[in-house]
């Protein structure tokens, strides 16, 4: 009985440590920087909706539902100067990368309207500057409906940001109803940045693409050791959100000696955690 109580106490302490806190460990930090196209073409329509309005709404919804411990920032380009001015410096950091705050993020997006050019390369360099020095993994998500219109090679810049800046970063690209003639450049940007290109043609596709692009990869190795300590804990770490997302059957059955810990469930949970899976065996 004493051994069981000791294990209960240890498991409870580890489970409590999974809860989000203001002081997230540096190596667990998750930084997302959204680079949003506000060039003149974003005044056009996709799926019957104005692309700029659709992108703003979906991005706001995305941030509203981000984990509180995530860091998120916003850069827009083309929002101030009309296209006729050919202003390739029309790039603005509307919100630095910091803890999720939906109210301030929504306020930053409130007055963005489509006007100018599409300086993708320069915007990626600005994004790298904004991420420099931040601990943890970072993701740049470029949301654009077209290709570069300034004197830059965005493919080369994306590769530079990925390989030479010293930042642990990937660059994903979400293309809004992009034609075949411009798609190649955006695909190249994603490839150079070590990310994925997501072609979308409607609101549903945009929501799915942004959700996937802003989900940072889990650290399966660390999660595996947590599940070795007690079944379910590593999977809960991968899922985020604290103890509520720990697979409860694995966790509670884990107290059965030689079946839970140590035993079969310990091995199953460790394998699932290492492979970034979360499932509540034996129900799933």
N, C-alpha and C positions, 0 to 999 in steps of 0.2 A: 504493500500500500504506500509506503514511504517513497519508493522509487516512482510509482505512478504519479504521486502528488508532485514530485520533483519535476517529472517530465511535463506535467500540466503547467507548472509555473514557468518552465523554460519556453515551452511552445507559446504560452500567452504573451510572454515578453517579446519574443521574436515577432509574433503576429501584430502586436501593438506597434512595433517599429516599422511595419509596412504602411502605417497611416501617413497620408501626406502631411508635410510640415513646412513651415516657412524656411527652415534650414535644410533644404535638400542637399545631400552630399554632392560635391563638385563633379564627381565622375558619373553621377546619375542625372545631371542637368540636361534638359531637353530644350533646345533653342530652335524656334521656327521663325523665319523671316519671309514674309509674303511680299513679293514684288509685283505690283498690280499695274497693268496697262491702262492708262487713261488717255491714250492717243485719240485723234479724231475719229478713227474707224470704230471705236467702241461705242459711238452713238448709233451704230447700225443695230440690226436685230438678229437674234438667234432664237429659233423656236417661238417666234411671235413676241419676244420680249427684248427690250433695249439691253444690249450686252453689258453696258456699264452698270445699269440699275440691277440687273440680275447678278453680276459678279459681286457687287457691294452687299446685296442681301445675303447671298450664300456665304460670303466671307464672314459677315457679322454673325450668322448662325453658327458657323464653324467655331469662331472664337468664343461665343457664348457657351459652348459645350466642351471647351478644352479643359483638361485637368488643371486644378488651381496651381499645381506646382510647375507647370510648364511656363517657359518664357516665350513671348511672341512679340514681333515687331512688324512694322509696315512701311514700305517704300512705294511711292507712286511716281510714274513718269508721264509727261505730256499733259499734266492737269492745269497748267497755268498759261502757257504761251500758245497762241493759235498756230496751226500748221504753216501758215504763210511766213512766219518768222524763222522757220527752220532752226528752232532753238533746241540743240542737242544737249543742253545743260539743264533742261527742265526736268530735274530729278529731285525729289524731296523725301527726306526721312520724316514721315508723319508721326511715327511712334518708334522710339528706340526699343531694342529687344529687352523686355523686362517681364515681370510676373503678369499673368493673365489678369486683365481688368476690363471686362466687356464694356463697361460704361465709357471709359476713356477711349477705348478702341473705336467704339461706335461714333463717338464725337469726332475722332480724327478722320473718319470716313465721310462724315456728314456733308461736307461741302466739296467733295471731289466730283469733277465733271470732265468729260472727254474733250480735248482740244488739239493737242499737238503731235509731236514726232514720237518715234519709237526707238529710243536709245538703249537697246537691250544690253550691249556690251558695257557701256558706262554704268548702267544700273547694277549690273552684277559686281562690278568693281566697288561701287558704293556699298553694296550689300556686304561684301567681304570686309570692308572697313568697319561696318557696324558690328560685325561678329567677332572681329579680332580681339583676342584677350579674354573672351568668354569661355568658361569651363564647360566641358561636356560636348555631346554631339550636337551638330547644327544642321539644319535643313533650310535651303533657299527654295521657295516655291514661286516660280515665275508664272503668272497668269496673263496670257497675251492672245490677241486675235490676229497677229500678223508678225512679219519678220522685221529685222533691223532696217531702219531708214536713215541711220547716221553713218558716219565714216568709222566703222568698227567691225571687227570680226568676232561676233559673239561666241562662235564655237571655240576659237582660240582662247578667248577670255574665260569661258566656263572651265576649260581645261586648266588654265592658269590658276583660277580660284581653287580648284580641287587639288592641284598638285604642288603649288609653289607658295601658297600663303601661310602654310603651317596650321591651317584651321581644319578640324575634323568635320568636314562638310560634304553634303551632296546637293546637287542642283536638279530639282524636278521641274518639268515644264508642263503646264496645262494649256492646251491649244483650243481656243474657242472658235469652233466652226472654221478652221483654217483650211484654205484651199491647197490643192496638191502642189502648186507652184511655190508655196511658202513653207509648207510643212517640213521639207528637208532641213531647213536651217534650224527650226525649233527642235527637231529630233536630234540634230547634231549637238545642240547646246546641252540637251539632257544627257547624251552619251558622254560628251566631254566632261560634264560635271559629275559623272558617276551615278546619275539618277535615271528616271523613267520619263518618257513622254506619254502624256495622257490626251488623246484626241477626244473632244467632247462636242456634242451637237445639241444638247438640251439641258434643262435644269437638273434633271435626275443624274445625268452623266457628270455634270459639274460637281454636284454634291459628293458623289462617290469618289471622283478623282481627288478632290481636295481632302477628303477624309483619309484616303489611303496615303496621299503624298505627305500629310502632316503627322502620320503615325511613325514615330522613330523606331528603329529596330531594337529588339530587346537584347539584353546581355545574358544569353543563355547559360554561360559558364557560371556566373554569380548565382543565377536562379537555381541552377542544378544543386549547388552546395546548400542552399536554403532548404530544398526539398529532401536532401539527404539528412539534414538536421531534423526535419519533421515533414511528413507527406503533406503536399498541398501548398506549403509556404512559398516555394519558388514560383509556382504557377500564379499565385496571388501577386507576387512581385511583378511578374510579366504583365499581368492584367491591369495593374495600377488601381488606384482608388481605395487602398487600404484593405482591411480584413474582409470587408463585404464581398470582395471578388475572389477570395480564397475558396477553392472548391471544397465545400463543407463536408461531403461524405469522405473524401480522402483525408481531410484534416481530423475528423472525429474518429473514423475507423483506424486512423494512424496510431491510436493509443492501444490497440490490441497487439500484444507482444507476438513476434514471429509472423505476423500477417501485415500489421501496419508498420511499426518501428520497433526493432529492426524487422525487416521482412519484405514481402512482395510489394505492398503499396509504396514503400520507400523507393524501391527501384523504379516502379512505373512512374511515379511522380517526378523523380529526378530526370528520367528520360524525356518526359513531356516538357518539363521546364527547360531543359537544355535545347530542345527543338522549338522553343517558343510557343508551345501549345498549352491551352488551359481547358481541361475537360474534367467533369465530375464523375469519374469512374467510381462505381460500376453502373451508374445510371446511363451514361452516354456511350 
